[in-house]
Amino acid sequence: MSHEHVSNTKRIWIVFGILSVVTTVEVLLGIQKPASLHMTNFLGMNLLNWIFIILTIFKAYYIVWAFMHMEGEKSTLRRAVVWTVIFLILYLTFILLTEGHYVFGVFRDATIKWNF
């Protein structure tokens, strides 16, 4: 029994194209910083930051799905990995929002002002 080698060149180029488009959108948004996104707050952060977080999570998930061959694994392993990552991302986002708001409040109300 010999295993036939299947070329994934087309798939690699498709993944490269999708990741390139998402990265280009992130870079363009970072350079232009549209006021409608940058000056609008939603859940403690501006919409532009939320877009960056969502696009970065999408890229990370797609890289794991395509290049780490998660698509070929059993559903229980995929769920274990994805649920763990989702929990950690939600936890870190909660910490970011809570501590960022606290630090902002301390510097806003303190006698020591922003010196950085």
C-alpha positions in Angstrom: 0.0 0.0 0.0 1.4 3.3 -1.0 0.0 6.6 -0.1 -0.5 9.1 -2.9 0.8 12.6 -2.2 -1.9 15.2 -2.7 -0.8 18.7 -3.6 -2.4 21.4 -1.5 -0.9 24.3 -3.5 -4.3 25.7 -4.4 -5.5 25.6 -0.8 -2.4 27.3 0.5 -2.9 30.1 -2.0 -6.5 30.5 -1.0 -5.6 30.7 2.7 -2.8 33.1 1.9 -5.2 35.3 0.0 -7.8 35.3 2.7 -5.3 36.1 5.4 -3.7 38.8 3.2 -7.0 40.5 2.7 -7.8 40.5 6.4 -4.4 41.8 7.3 -4.7 44.6 4.6 -8.0 45.6 6.1 -6.5 45.8 9.5 -3.5 47.9 8.3 -5.8 50.3 6.4 -8.0 50.7 9.4 -5.0 51.3 11.6 -3.6 53.9 9.2 -6.8 55.8 8.5 -8.6 55.4 11.9 -12.1 56.4 10.7 -13.7 58.8 13.2 -17.0 56.9 13.0 -15.2 53.8 14.4 -12.5 55.4 16.5 -14.8 57.8 18.4 -17.7 55.4 19.0 -17.6 53.5 22.3 -19.1 50.0 22.7 -18.7 48.0 25.9 -15.9 50.1 27.2 -13.8 50.3 24.1 -14.1 52.0 20.8 -15.5 50.1 17.8 -12.1 50.2 16.0 -10.5 48.2 18.8 -13.3 45.7 18.7 -12.8 45.3 15.0 -9.1 44.7 15.5 -9.8 42.1 18.2 -12.4 40.3 16.0 -10.2 40.2 12.9 -7.2 39.0 14.9 -9.2 36.2 16.4 -10.5 35.3 13.0 -6.9 35.1 11.6 -5.7 33.1 14.5 -8.6 30.6 14.2 -8.1 30.3 10.4 -4.4 29.7 10.8 -5.0 26.9 13.4 -7.8 25.5 11.2 -5.8 25.4 7.9 -2.1 25.2 8.8 -2.3 23.1 12.0 -4.8 20.7 10.3 -7.5 21.2 12.9 -10.1 20.6 10.2 -9.1 16.9 9.9 -9.3 16.2 13.7 -12.3 14.7 15.5 -15.0 17.1 16.6 -14.3 16.5 20.4 -10.7 17.6 20.0 -11.7 20.6 17.9 -14.3 21.6 20.6 -11.9 21.2 23.4 -9.3 23.5 21.7 -11.8 26.0 20.5 -13.8 26.3 23.8 -10.6 26.7 25.8 -9.4 29.4 23.5 -12.8 31.2 23.6 -12.8 31.1 27.4 -9.3 32.5 27.6 -10.1 35.3 25.1 -13.2 36.3 27.0 -11.3 36.2 30.3 -8.5 38.3 28.9 -10.9 40.8 27.3 -12.7 41.1 30.7 -9.4 41.7 32.5 -8.4 44.3 29.8 -11.7 46.2 30.1 -11.9 46.1 33.9 -8.3 47.0 34.6 -8.1 49.6 31.8 -11.2 51.3 33.3 -9.7 51.2 36.8 -6.3 52.6 35.7 -8.1 55.4 33.7 -10.2 56.2 36.8 -7.1 56.4 39.1 -5.3 58.7 36.7 -8.4 60.8 36.1 -9.1 61.4 39.8 -5.6 61.4 41.2 -3.3 64.4 41.8 -0.7 62.7 39.6 -1.8 63.2 36.0 -0.9 61.5 32.9 2.9 61.7 32.6 3.5 59.1 30.0 
